[in-house]
Amino acid sequence: MTIRWLFAAIHLLALAIGVAAVWTRARGFRALSGDIKQLARVFAADGFWGLSALLWLGTGLPRAFGGLEKGADYYLGNPLFHAKLTLFGLIVLLELWPMITLIRWRTRLRRGEPIDTSKARTFARISEVQAGLVVAIVFLATALARGLGG
């Protein structure tokens, strides 16, 4: 019982960390157009965004498929779970371009090379969409937890 509670608590905490991080990253991206010093903010927020993803997967998979919650049959048979996974997959797909770009920016910064921030506003918009998708996932998750959709 304690492990179930702990995994559920960490899973929910990851949601809070993730929404705050991706929203902060969006604000940082928006500020980049006028202030390259905002890169530190973007990088820090991106790190927390990545941490939240690791926490979601590290707690979500055992909860859904490791016998900590309702069990794999319940989740795999529920269309709301499939919708939740679809939204998570969309978040991951949307993340590819900003993630690769931020890795490149970090590398260029370490080398003392200039960074092209011309796509920062686009990355801000992507981050805002991702924040909205996380909120939608919360609604699907709470519906699942209450037995809806099955």
C-alpha positions as CSV (number, residue, x, y, z in Angstrom):
1,M,0.0,0.0,0.0
2,T,2.8,2.5,0.8
3,I,4.6,1.9,-2.5
4,R,1.3,2.4,-4.4
5,W,0.8,5.7,-2.6
6,L,4.4,6.8,-3.1
7,F,4.3,6.1,-6.8
8,A,1.0,7.9,-7.2
9,A,2.3,10.9,-5.3
10,I,5.5,11.1,-7.4
11,H,3.5,10.7,-10.5
12,L,1.3,13.7,-9.6
13,L,4.3,15.7,-8.5
14,A,5.8,15.1,-11.9
15,L,2.7,16.7,-13.5
16,A,3.2,19.8,-11.4
17,I,6.9,19.9,-12.2
18,G,6.2,19.3,-15.9
19,V,3.6,22.0,-16.4
20,A,5.6,24.6,-14.5
21,A,8.8,23.6,-16.4
22,V,7.4,23.6,-19.9
23,W,5.5,26.9,-19.2
24,T,8.6,28.5,-17.8
25,R,10.5,27.2,-20.8
26,A,8.0,28.9,-23.1
27,R,8.3,32.2,-21.3
28,G,12.1,31.9,-21.6
29,F,11.9,31.1,-25.3
30,R,9.7,34.2,-25.8
31,A,12.3,36.4,-23.9
32,L,15.2,35.1,-26.0
33,S,14.3,37.3,-28.9
34,G,15.4,40.3,-26.9
35,D,17.8,38.8,-24.3
36,I,20.2,36.0,-25.0
37,K,20.8,35.9,-21.2
38,Q,17.5,34.1,-21.0
39,L,19.2,30.9,-22.2
40,A,20.1,29.9,-18.7
41,R,16.3,30.1,-17.8
42,V,15.4,28.0,-20.9
43,F,18.1,25.4,-20.1
44,A,17.0,25.1,-16.4
45,A,13.4,24.8,-17.3
46,D,14.2,22.3,-20.0
47,G,16.1,20.2,-17.4
48,F,13.0,20.1,-15.2
49,W,10.8,19.3,-18.2
50,G,13.1,16.3,-18.9
51,L,13.0,15.3,-15.2
52,S,9.3,15.3,-15.2
53,A,9.2,13.0,-18.2
54,L,11.5,10.6,-16.5
55,L,9.3,10.7,-13.4
56,W,6.1,10.1,-15.4
57,L,7.6,7.1,-17.2
58,G,9.3,5.8,-14.1
59,T,6.2,5.9,-12.0
60,G,3.5,5.5,-14.7
61,L,4.7,2.3,-16.3
62,P,4.9,0.4,-13.0
63,R,1.6,1.8,-11.9
64,A,-0.1,0.7,-15.2
65,F,1.7,-2.5,-15.9
66,G,3.5,-3.5,-12.7
67,G,0.5,-4.4,-10.6
68,L,0.5,-1.2,-8.5
69,E,-2.9,0.0,-9.7
70,K,-5.9,-1.5,-11.7
71,G,-3.7,-3.7,-13.9
72,A,-2.7,-3.8,-17.6
73,D,-6.1,-5.3,-18.7
74,Y,-8.0,-2.4,-17.3
75,Y,-5.8,0.2,-18.9
76,L,-5.3,-1.5,-22.2
77,G,-9.0,-2.1,-22.5
78,N,-9.9,1.5,-21.8
79,P,-10.1,4.0,-24.7
80,L,-9.3,6.9,-22.3
81,F,-5.9,5.2,-21.6
82,H,-5.2,5.0,-25.3
83,A,-6.2,8.7,-25.6
84,K,-3.8,9.6,-22.8
85,L,-1.0,7.7,-24.4
86,T,-1.7,9.3,-27.7
87,L,-1.4,12.8,-26.1
88,F,1.8,11.7,-24.4
89,G,3.1,10.5,-27.7
90,L,2.2,13.8,-29.3
91,I,4.0,15.7,-26.6
92,V,7.1,13.5,-27.3
93,L,6.8,14.2,-31.1
94,L,6.5,17.9,-30.5
95,E,9.5,17.8,-28.2
96,L,11.9,16.4,-30.8
97,W,12.7,19.6,-32.6
98,P,13.2,21.8,-29.5
99,M,15.1,19.0,-27.7
100,I,17.6,18.6,-30.6
101,T,17.9,22.3,-30.9
102,L,18.6,22.8,-27.2
103,I,21.2,20.1,-27.3
104,R,22.9,21.9,-30.2
105,W,22.6,25.2,-28.4
106,R,24.3,23.8,-25.3
107,T,27.1,22.4,-27.4
108,R,27.6,25.6,-29.3
109,L,27.6,27.6,-26.0
110,R,30.3,25.3,-24.5
111,R,32.4,25.9,-27.6
112,G,31.8,29.7,-27.5
113,E,30.0,29.7,-30.8
114,P,27.0,31.9,-31.6
115,I,23.5,30.6,-31.2
116,D,20.7,31.2,-33.7
117,T,17.6,31.9,-31.6
118,S,15.4,32.8,-34.6
119,K,13.1,29.8,-33.9
120,A,12.7,30.6,-30.2
121,R,9.1,31.9,-30.7
122,T,8.2,28.7,-32.5
123,F,9.6,26.7,-29.6
124,A,7.7,28.9,-27.2
125,R,4.5,28.0,-29.0
126,I,5.3,24.3,-29.1
127,S,6.0,24.5,-25.3
128,E,2.6,26.2,-24.7
129,V,0.8,23.5,-26.7
130,Q,2.7,20.8,-24.7
131,A,1.5,22.4,-21.4
132,G,-2.1,22.3,-22.7
133,L,-1.7,18.6,-23.6
134,V,-0.4,17.8,-20.1
135,V,-3.5,19.5,-18.7
136,A,-5.7,17.4,-21.0
137,I,-3.8,14.3,-19.8
138,V,-4.7,15.2,-16.3
139,F,-8.4,15.1,-17.2
140,L,-8.1,11.8,-18.9
141,A,-6.1,10.3,-16.0
142,T,-8.7,11.4,-13.4
143,A,-11.4,9.9,-15.5
144,L,-9.5,6.7,-15.7
145,A,-8.9,6.6,-12.0
146,R,-12.7,6.9,-11.5
147,G,-13.5,4.0,-13.8
148,L,-14.8,6.1,-16.7
149,G,-14.3,5.0,-20.3
150,G,-14.3,1.2,-19.7
